[in-house]
Amino acid sequence: MINRLLVLLLYINIGEYMNKEDILSVDQDQDLIFPIINGKVSMAINRMMYRNFRKEGLDITPEQWTVLAFLWREDGVTQQTLCNSTFKDKPSMTRLIDNLTKQNLVYRNASTTDRRSNYVYLTDLGKSIKDKANKAVYETMNSALAGIDEDGLKQVRFLLASVFGNIQDALNG
């Protein structure tokens, strides 16, 4: 199971440099697993997502989309909630929200009960781009997951959740 996932991830990540036969003959050891887990898949998906946003006429980044996607599900949350849900630190989130504010996609309101907290809300423009942005993300994920059946997706979800859980446990323990 792990070998099949690694071959898939290798194919996705280094497919432009190696042909499929080369990838299938490579030993799956930690020297290959680490770069995959360390962000090569994420970087490739982000590049494609960025391109697809542009195709839809949107001037947003994949990082900004993660904030907008959370707000489309739950508008009017604190910056800290956004940090926690997107795994961003406070300075990065502040920068993201500043840029989204400049683009008139979100606005901040200070909390009436805690001066240290700001609530973030979608503007009408921020709400209006949801369908186009989601279309771009859908197209990206369709391309990224092409040829992977439901069982393969379940295996990927399980393995990535396990890796993420192991890292969280190690950091917290």
MOQUIMO-V918926 format. One record per residue. RES is the residue in one letter. OMEGA is omega in radians with two decimals (999 if undefined). Layout:
<<RES | OMEGA> <RES | OMEGA>>
This chain:
<<M | -3.12> <I | 3.14> <N | 3.13> <R | 3.10> <L | -3.13> <L | 3.10> <V | 3.11> <L | -3.12> <L | 3.07> <L | -3.13> <Y | 3.13> <I | -2.97> <N | -3.09> <I | -3.13> <G | 3.14> <E | -3.12> <Y | -3.09> <M | 3.06> <N | -3.03> <K | -3.14> <E | 3.10> <D | -3.11> <I | -3.11> <L | -3.12> <S | -3.11> <V | 3.04> <D | 3.12> <Q | 3.10> <D | -3.06> <Q | 3.10> <D | 3.11> <L | -3.10> <I | -3.06> <F | -3.14> <P | 3.14> <I | -3.12> <I | -3.05> <N | 2.94> <G | -3.12> <K | 3.11> <V | 3.14> <S | 3.14> <M | -3.14> <A | 3.12> <I | 3.12> <N | 3.10> <R | -3.13> <M | 3.14> <M | 3.11> <Y | 3.11> <R | -3.13> <N | 3.03> <F | -3.14> <R | 3.11> <K | 3.14> <E | 3.12> <G | -3.11> <L | 3.11> <D | 3.10> <I | 3.10> <T | 3.05> <P | 3.11> <E | 3.09> <Q | 3.13> <W | -3.13> <T | 3.11> <V | 3.14> <L | -3.12> <A | 3.10> <F | -3.13> <L | 3.07> <W | 3.08> <R | -3.07> <E | -3.10> <D | 3.06> <G | 3.13> <V | 3.13> <T | 3.06> <Q | 3.13> <Q | 3.08> <T | 3.10> <L | 3.08> <C | -3.10> <N | -3.05> <S | -3.10> <T | 3.14> <F | 3.09> <K | 3.04> <D | -3.05> <K | 3.14> <P | 3.11> <S | 3.13> <M | 3.11> <T | 3.11> <R | 3.12> <L | -3.12> <I | 3.06> <D | -3.14> <N | 3.09> <L | 3.09> <T | 3.10> <K | 3.13> <Q | -3.13> <N | 3.11> <L | 3.09> <V | 2.98> <Y | -3.14> <R | 2.94> <N | 3.11> <A | 3.09> <S | 3.10> <T | -3.10> <T | -3.10> <D | -3.07> <R | -3.13> <R | -3.06> <S | 2.98> <N | 3.02> <Y | -3.10> <V | -3.11> <Y | 3.03> <L | 2.97> <T | 3.06> <D | 3.10> <L | 3.10> <G | 3.10> <K | -3.02> <S | -3.09> <I | -3.07> <K | -3.07> <D | 3.12> <K | -3.13> <A | -3.14> <N | 3.07> <K | 3.13> <A | 3.14> <V | 3.12> <Y | 3.12> <E | 3.12> <T | -3.10> <M | 3.06> <N | 3.11> <S | -3.09> <A | -3.05> <L | -3.13> <A | 3.08> <G | 3.12> <I | -3.12> <D | -3.09> <E | 3.10> <D | 3.09> <G | 3.11> <L | 3.11> <K | 3.12> <Q | 3.13> <V | 3.13> <R | -3.13> <F | -3.09> <L | -3.13> <L | 3.08> <A | 3.11> <S | 3.12> <V | -3.13> <F | 3.11> <G | 3.11> <N | -3.14> <I | 3.11> <Q | 3.12> <D | -3.13> <A | 3.12> <L | -3.10> <N | -3.03> <G | 999>>
